[in-house]
Amino acid sequence: MKDKIDIVVLWVDGNDPNFIKEKQRVTSQKESLNADADGEQRYREYGIFQYWFRMIERHAPWVNNIYLITNGQKPSWLNLSHPKLRFISHKEFIPESYLPTFNSATIELNLHRIEGLSENFIYFNDDMYLIKDVKPSDFFKNNKPRLLAVYDALVPWSSYTNTYHNNVELIYRHFPKKQALKSSPWKFFNYRYGALILKNILLLPWGPTGYVNQHLPVPMKKSTLAHLWKIESEVLDRTSRNQFRNYGVDVNQYICQHWQIESNEFYPISKNMGESIELNQIDKLKKIFGNKKRKLLCVNDSINIDERNIILFKKLLEERYPEKSSFSAPFIFKSFNLSLD
């Protein structure tokens, strides 16, 4: 492989007593936090993260290193001495003035500060998975990320829409006339987008628009994030200082994708590359796994969950990925000397 590609994945265990204690200490100093920004679903851990590593090892053995980002928490089963694993705590790369943080946007916007991280990397949340074999060319071509350049109307469907607005506002300050679409229309009206091309056609007369977000693992460039800090430091600093999500003022890592698109530094990706579902839609999983085109999956958490869906999800993963990966620490049997005195 010519250019190294790392993976970055965020993980948190909301059941950890130390985590709960620290979070309660910080929240006690806040006036109010809504359930969407600070609900249990933001920090839940279902005991399935080991399957994430099994899937990476099976489907992407070419990956250079895996950077596991936590607030210092370590999965008890993890083989920390694995040669491809880089265990990184927040304090190792996020400026002290932003810590402690419970805002994923703060973590995402500072990923370029991770020492040793490759220029090209793939960003995962811990609810995003590889379900088929993938190649480096599925994510990067000629050193540029593969992205879905499909515009979308900005509809206020939730408080999270405010962050989308903030992202778009930042991008359009620098690209007000959609120059990339005009200079490379084939990237925006590409057969890989299927029927989604209609969105770009219908939104042509519009001014600022949002972008279709599939909520899947995404290729990123470290230099793009560093550049955004140089030209929009005030905005990124303001987000990074929010210890919890603040949809009214935050931006997030999607600005990197949007920047790549509007600067015409990308190649199209198929809309069929992956699929995102809610945990309460677990009945769709077998069909998704059986779809030969689907290589990426996100099983998104929600405020209200049925424990039976978690059990079914674990069962399905165990059936498909029963063998432990080399990222799991070997079981050590401790012997004891028993005295019959």
GIZI-V386639 format. One record per pair of residues at least 6 apart in sequence whose ideal C-beta (glycine too) atoms are under 8 Angstrom apart, sorted by the first residue. I is the first residue (numbers start at 0). J is the second residue. D is the distance in Angstrom with one decimal. If there is no record, write none. Layout:
I&J&D ; I&J&D
This chain:
0&61&5.8 ; 0&63&7.9 ; 0&135&5.9 ; 2&117&7.6 ; 2&118&7.4 ; 2&119&5.9 ; 2&135&7.7 ; 2&139&7.3 ; 2&142&6.4 ; 3&63&4.1 ; 3&64&8.0 ; 3&117&4.5 ; 3&119&7.5 ; 4&61&7.7 ; 4&62&6.4 ; 4&63&5.9 ; 4&117&6.1 ; 4&119&5.1 ; 4&120&6.4 ; 4&121&6.5 ; 4&135&5.6 ; 4&138&6.9 ; 4&139&6.8 ; 5&62&7.0 ; 5&63&5.1 ; 5&64&4.8 ; 5&65&7.1 ; 5&66&6.0 ; 5&116&5.8 ; 5&117&4.3 ; 5&119&7.9 ; 5&120&4.4 ; 5&121&7.6 ; 6&55&6.8 ; 6&59&7.6 ; 6&62&5.4 ; 6&64&7.5 ; 6&65&4.8 ; 6&66&6.9 ; 6&120&6.6 ; 6&121&5.1 ; 6&122&8.0 ; 6&123&6.3 ; 7&66&4.7 ; 7&68&6.4 ; 7&110&5.9 ; 7&113&7.5 ; 7&116&7.1 ; 7&120&5.5 ; 7&121&7.3 ; 7&122&5.2 ; 7&123&6.9 ; 8&51&7.1 ; 8&65&6.8 ; 8&66&7.2 ; 8&67&5.9 ; 8&68&6.9 ; 8&122&7.9 ; 8&123&4.3 ; 8&124&7.3 ; 8&125&6.0 ; 9&68&5.0 ; 9&69&7.6 ; 9&103&6.5 ; 9&106&6.0 ; 9&107&7.9 ; 9&123&7.6 ; 9&124&5.8 ; 9&125&6.2 ; 10&44&7.9 ; 10&48&6.1 ; 10&67&6.2 ; 10&68&7.1 ; 10&69&5.3 ; 10&72&7.4 ; 10&74&7.4 ; 10&125&4.6 ; 11&18&7.1 ; 11&42&5.3 ; 11&44&7.0 ; 11&69&6.4 ; 11&70&6.7 ; 11&72&6.7 ; 11&125&7.7 ; 12&18&6.4 ; 12&42&7.7 ; 12&44&4.3 ; 12&72&5.1 ; 12&74&7.7 ; 13&19&7.4 ; 13&39&6.6 ; 13&41&7.6 ; 13&42&2.9 ; 13&43&5.4 ; 13&44&5.9 ; 14&43&8.0 ; 14&44&5.8 ; 15&72&5.7 ; 17&72&8.0 ; 18&42&7.4 ; 18&70&6.9 ; 18&72&6.5 ; 21&70&7.9 ; 21&99&6.1 ; 22&42&7.8 ; 22&101&6.0 ; 25&99&6.3 ; 25&101&6.9 ; 25&242&5.8 ; 26&32&6.3 ; 26&37&7.1 ; 26&243&7.7 ; 29&242&7.9 ; 29&243&7.1 ; 32&243&5.6 ; 33&158&7.1 ; 34&302&6.3 ; 35&157&7.0 ; 35&158&5.7 ; 35&159&7.1 ; 35&244&8.0 ; 35&246&7.9 ; 35&302&7.7 ; 36&158&7.5 ; 36&243&5.7 ; 36&244&4.0 ; 36&245&7.2 ; 36&246&6.7 ; 37&101&7.2 ; 37&243&5.2 ; 37&244&7.2 ; 38&302&5.5 ; 39&302&7.7 ; 40&300&4.2 ; 40&301&6.0 ; 40&302&5.5 ; 40&304&7.7 ; 41&101&7.7 ; 41&103&7.8 ; 41&244&8.0 ; 41&300&7.9 ; 42&101&7.7 ; 43&300&5.8 ; 45&309&5.4 ; 45&312&7.6 ; 45&313&7.3 ; 46&313&7.4 ; 47&312&6.9 ; 47&313&5.7 ; 47&316&6.2 ; 48&74&6.0 ; 48&125&5.9 ; 49&74&7.4 ; 49&76&5.8 ; 49&323&7.3 ; 49&324&7.3 ; 49&326&7.7 ; 49&327&5.9 ; 50&128&7.6 ; 50&316&4.4 ; 50&317&7.7 ; 50&320&5.4 ; 51&123&7.8 ; 51&125&6.4 ; 51&128&6.2 ; 52&65&7.8 ; 52&324&4.6 ; 52&326&4.0 ; 52&327&7.2 ; 53&320&4.2 ; 53&322&7.0 ; 53&323&7.1 ; 53&324&4.5 ; 54&128&5.3 ; 54&129&4.8 ; 54&130&6.8 ; 54&320&6.2 ; 55&62&6.6 ; 55&65&6.8 ; 55&129&6.0 ; 55&324&7.7 ; 56&324&4.4 ; 56&325&6.6 ; 56&326&6.8 ; 57&129&7.9 ; 57&132&7.8 ; 57&320&7.0 ; 57&324&7.9 ; 58&129&4.1 ; 58&130&7.2 ; 58&131&6.2 ; 58&132&5.0 ; 58&133&5.7 ; 58&294&7.7 ; 59&129&5.8 ; 59&132&7.7 ; 59&133&5.4 ; 61&134&7.5 ; 61&135&6.3 ; 62&83&7.1 ; 62&121&8.0 ; 63&83&7.4 ; 63&117&6.0 ; 64&83&5.3 ; 64&84&7.3 ; 64&85&5.3 ; 64&115&7.7 ; 64&117&7.5 ; 65&83&5.7 ; 65&84&5.6 ; 65&85&6.8 ; 65&326&7.8 ; 66&85&4.7 ; 66&87&5.5 ; 66&113&6.1 ; 66&116&6.2 ; 66&120&7.8 ; 67&77&7.7 ; 67&84&6.5 ; 67&85&7.0 ; 67&86&5.3 ; 67&87&6.8 ; 68&87&5.3 ; 68&88&7.9 ; 68&89&7.2 ; 68&106&6.3 ; 68&110&7.9 ; 68&113&8.0 ; 69&86&7.6 ; 69&87&7.8 ; 69&88&6.3 ; 69&89&7.5 ; 70&88&6.4 ; 70&89&5.1 ; 70&99&6.9 ; 71&88&4.5 ; 71&89&7.3 ; 71&90&7.5 ; 73&79&6.9 ; 73&86&6.8 ; 76&327&5.4 ; 76&328&5.9 ; 77&84&7.6 ; 77&86&7.8 ; 77&326&6.5 ; 77&327&7.2 ; 77&328&6.3 ; 78&84&7.1 ; 78&325&6.8 ; 78&326&5.3 ; 78&327&6.0 ; 78&328&4.4 ; 78&329&7.6 ; 79&86&5.8 ; 79&328&7.6 ; 81&325&6.3 ; 81&326&5.3 ; 83&326&8.0 ; 84&326&6.3 ; 85&115&7.0 ; 87&113&6.1 ; 89&98&6.0 ; 89&99&7.3 ; 89&100&6.5 ; 89&106&6.7 ; 90&98&6.1 ; 91&113&7.7 ; 91&114&7.8 ; 92&109&6.2 ; 92&110&7.6 ; 92&112&4.3 ; 92&113&4.8 ; 92&114&7.1 ; 93&100&6.7 ; 93&105&6.8 ; 93&106&6.8 ; 93&109&4.9 ; 93&112&7.1 ; 93&239&7.7 ; 94&109&7.4 ; 94&112&7.9 ; 94&239&7.6 ; 96&240&7.2 ; 97&105&5.5 ; 97&109&7.3 ; 97&239&4.6 ; 97&240&6.1 ; 99&242&6.8 ; 100&106&6.6 ; 100&239&7.7 ; 100&242&5.4 ; 101&242&5.8 ; 101&243&5.3 ; 102&238&7.6 ; 102&239&8.0 ; 102&241&5.3 ; 102&242&6.0 ; 102&243&5.5 ; 102&244&5.4 ; 102&245&7.8 ; 102&249&7.4 ; 103&124&7.7 ; 103&244&7.4 ; 103&251&7.6 ; 104&162&7.7 ; 104&238&5.3 ; 104&239&7.8 ; 104&241&7.5 ; 104&244&6.7 ; 104&249&5.1 ; 104&250&7.0 ; 104&251&4.3 ; 104&252&7.3 ; 105&238&6.6 ; 105&239&4.6 ; 105&240&8.0 ; 105&241&6.9 ; 105&242&7.7 ; 107&122&7.3 ; 107&251&5.9 ; 107&252&3.8 ; 108&224&7.1 ; 108&228&7.9 ; 108&235&5.3 ; 108&238&6.2 ; 108&239&5.9 ; 108&250&7.5 ; 108&251&7.2 ; 108&252&6.5 ; 109&239&6.5 ; 110&116&7.0 ; 110&120&7.9 ; 110&122&7.2 ; 110&219&7.5 ; 110&221&7.3 ; 110&224&6.3 ; 110&252&7.7 ; 111&221&4.6 ; 111&222&7.7 ; 111&224&4.0 ; 111&225&4.6 ; 111&228&7.4 ; 116&221&5.9 ; 117&221&7.4 ; 118&220&6.1 ; 118&221&5.2 ; 118&222&6.2 ; 119&138&7.9 ; 119&139&5.4 ; 119&142&6.9 ; 119&144&7.5 ; 119&218&6.7 ; 119&219&7.7 ; 119&220&6.0 ; 119&221&7.8 ; 120&218&7.5 ; 120&219&5.8 ; 120&220&8.0 ; 120&221&6.8 ; 121&138&5.6 ; 121&216&5.4 ; 121&217&7.0 ; 121&218&5.5 ; 121&219&7.3 ; 122&216&6.6 ; 122&217&5.3 ; 122&218&7.8 ; 122&219&5.2 ; 122&252&6.7 ; 123&216&4.8 ; 124&297&7.4 ; 126&297&5.8 ; 126&298&5.4 ; 126&299&6.0 ; 126&300&6.4 ; 127&214&7.9 ; 127&215&6.2 ; 127&216&4.9 ; 127&295&7.0 ; 127&296&7.1 ; 127&297&4.7 ; 128&295&7.3 ; 128&296&4.6 ; 128&297&7.4 ; 128&298&7.4 ; 129&216&7.5 ; 129&294&6.7 ; 129&295&6.6 ; 129&296&7.8 ; 130&287&7.3 ; 130&288&5.9 ; 130&293&6.4 ; 130&294&6.4 ; 130&295&7.1 ; 130&296&4.9 ; 131&291&7.6 ; 131&293&6.7 ; 131&294&4.1 ; 132&294&7.6 ; 133&294&5.3 ; 133&295&8.0 ; 137&145&6.9 ; 137&268&7.9 ; 137&272&7.2 ; 137&294&6.7 ; 138&144&6.7 ; 138&145&5.8 ; 138&218&4.1 ; 139&145&6.6 ; 139&218&5.6 ; 140&266&4.4 ; 141&266&7.3 ; 143&259&7.3 ; 143&264&5.4 ; 143&265&5.4 ; 143&266&5.6 ; 144&217&7.6 ; 144&218&3.7 ; 144&219&6.7 ; 144&220&6.5 ; 144&256&7.5 ; 144&259&5.7 ; 144&264&8.0 ; 144&265&5.5 ; 144&266&7.5 ; 145&218&6.3 ; 145&265&6.9 ; 145&266&5.1 ; 145&267&6.8 ; 145&268&3.8 ; 146&217&7.6 ; 146&218&7.4 ; 146&256&5.5 ; 146&259&6.0 ; 146&260&5.8 ; 146&265&4.6 ; 146&266&7.6 ; 146&267&7.3 ; 146&268&5.8 ; 147&192&6.9 ; 147&195&7.7 ; 147&210&7.8 ; 147&211&5.9 ; 147&213&6.4 ; 147&267&7.4 ; 147&268&5.6 ; 147&270&6.2 ; 148&179&7.8 ; 148&186&5.6 ; 148&187&5.1 ; 148&189&7.6 ; 148&192&7.8 ; 148&199&7.9 ; 148&210&7.8 ; 148&260&4.9 ; 148&265&6.8 ; 148&267&6.4 ; 149&187&7.8 ; 149&192&5.6 ; 149&195&4.7 ; 149&196&7.7 ; 149&198&5.4 ; 149&199&6.1 ; 149&210&6.7 ; 149&211&4.2 ; 149&270&7.6 ; 150&198&5.8 ; 150&199&5.5 ; 150&202&4.6 ; 150&205&7.8 ; 150&208&4.3 ; 150&209&7.0 ; 150&210&6.2 ; 150&211&7.4 ; 151&198&6.1 ; 151&202&7.6 ; 151&208&6.5 ; 151&209&4.6 ; 151&210&5.8 ; 151&211&4.7 ; 151&212&7.8 ; 152&202&6.8 ; 152&205&7.7 ; 152&208&6.5 ; 152&209&6.8 ; 153&160&6.8 ; 153&163&6.3 ; 153&164&6.1 ; 153&167&6.7 ; 153&207&7.6 ; 153&208&6.7 ; 153&209&4.5 ; 154&160&7.0 ; 158&246&4.7 ; 159&246&5.8 ; 160&246&7.9 ; 161&246&4.2 ; 161&247&5.4 ; 162&244&8.0 ; 162&246&5.0 ; 162&249&5.1 ; 162&250&6.6 ; 162&251&5.9 ; 163&209&5.2 ; 163&212&7.9 ; 163&253&7.8 ; 164&209&7.9 ; 165&234&7.8 ; 165&248&6.9 ; 165&249&6.4 ; 165&250&4.9 ; 166&209&7.9 ; 166&250&5.2 ; 166&251&6.8 ; 166&253&5.4 ; 166&254&5.1 ; 166&257&6.2 ; 167&207&5.4 ; 167&208&7.3 ; 167&209&5.6 ; 167&210&7.9 ; 167&257&7.5 ; 168&207&7.5 ; 169&231&5.9 ; 169&234&6.0 ; 169&250&5.8 ; 169&254&5.8 ; 170&254&6.5 ; 170&257&4.6 ; 170&258&6.5 ; 170&261&5.8 ; 171&207&4.8 ; 173&230&7.4 ; 173&258&7.9 ; 173&261&7.4 ; 174&261&3.8 ; 174&262&7.3 ; 177&261&7.1 ; 178&261&7.3 ; 178&263&7.4 ; 179&186&7.1 ; 179&187&7.6 ; 179&260&6.4 ; 179&261&5.3 ; 179&262&6.8 ; 179&263&3.9 ; 180&186&7.9 ; 180&187&4.8 ; 180&199&7.7 ; 182&263&6.2 ; 183&263&5.5 ; 186&263&7.3 ; 186&265&7.1 ; 186&266&7.3 ; 186&267&5.6 ; 187&199&5.2 ; 188&196&5.4 ; 188&199&6.2 ; 188&200&7.6 ; 189&196&7.4 ; 189&267&4.2 ; 191&267&4.9 ; 191&268&6.5 ; 191&269&4.3 ; 191&270&6.6 ; 192&199&7.8 ; 192&267&7.0 ; 192&269&7.9 ; 192&270&5.3 ; 193&270&5.4 ; 193&271&7.3 ; 195&211&6.5 ; 195&270&5.5 ; 198&211&6.9 ; 202&208&5.1 ; 210&253&7.4 ; 210&256&7.4 ; 210&257&5.9 ; 210&260&7.3 ; 212&253&6.6 ; 213&270&7.6 ; 213&273&6.4 ; 213&274&7.9 ; 213&275&5.9 ; 213&297&8.0 ; 214&275&4.4 ; 214&297&5.1 ; 214&299&6.6 ; 215&272&7.2 ; 215&273&4.2 ; 215&274&7.9 ; 215&275&6.1 ; 215&295&4.6 ; 215&296&7.8 ; 215&297&5.5 ; 216&273&7.5 ; 216&295&5.5 ; 217&252&7.8 ; 217&256&6.1 ; 219&252&7.2 ; 219&255&5.4 ; 219&256&7.7 ; 220&255&7.3 ; 220&259&7.2 ; 223&255&5.1 ; 223&258&5.8 ; 223&259&6.3 ; 223&264&7.9 ; 224&252&7.8 ; 224&255&5.6 ; 226&258&7.9 ; 227&235&6.5 ; 227&254&6.2 ; 227&255&6.9 ; 227&258&6.5 ; 228&235&5.5 ; 234&250&5.9 ; 235&250&6.9 ; 237&248&5.9 ; 238&245&7.8 ; 238&248&6.9 ; 238&249&4.6 ; 238&250&5.5 ; 238&251&7.5 ; 241&248&7.1 ; 241&249&6.1 ; 259&265&4.5 ; 269&292&7.2 ; 271&290&8.0 ; 271&292&4.2 ; 271&293&6.9 ; 272&292&7.5 ; 272&293&7.4 ; 272&294&5.7 ; 272&295&5.6 ; 273&293&6.0 ; 273&294&6.2 ; 273&295&2.8 ; 273&296&6.0 ; 273&297&7.1 ; 274&287&5.4 ; 274&290&7.9 ; 274&293&5.6 ; 274&295&7.6 ; 274&296&6.2 ; 274&297&7.6 ; 275&296&7.6 ; 275&297&4.0 ; 275&299&6.1 ; 276&283&5.4 ; 276&284&7.5 ; 276&287&7.3 ; 276&296&7.8 ; 276&297&7.3 ; 276&298&6.1 ; 276&299&6.9 ; 277&298&7.6 ; 277&299&5.3 ; 277&300&8.0 ; 277&301&5.2 ; 278&298&5.7 ; 278&299&6.7 ; 278&300&5.6 ; 278&301&5.9 ; 278&304&5.6 ; 278&308&5.5 ; 278&309&7.2 ; 278&312&7.1 ; 279&301&6.1 ; 279&303&7.6 ; 279&304&6.5 ; 279&305&6.2 ; 279&308&5.8 ; 281&298&7.5 ; 281&308&4.5 ; 281&311&5.2 ; 281&312&5.4 ; 281&315&7.8 ; 284&298&7.8 ; 284&312&7.2 ; 284&315&5.7 ; 285&315&7.3 ; 287&293&5.3 ; 287&296&6.3 ; 288&315&7.8 ; 288&319&6.9 ; 298&312&6.6
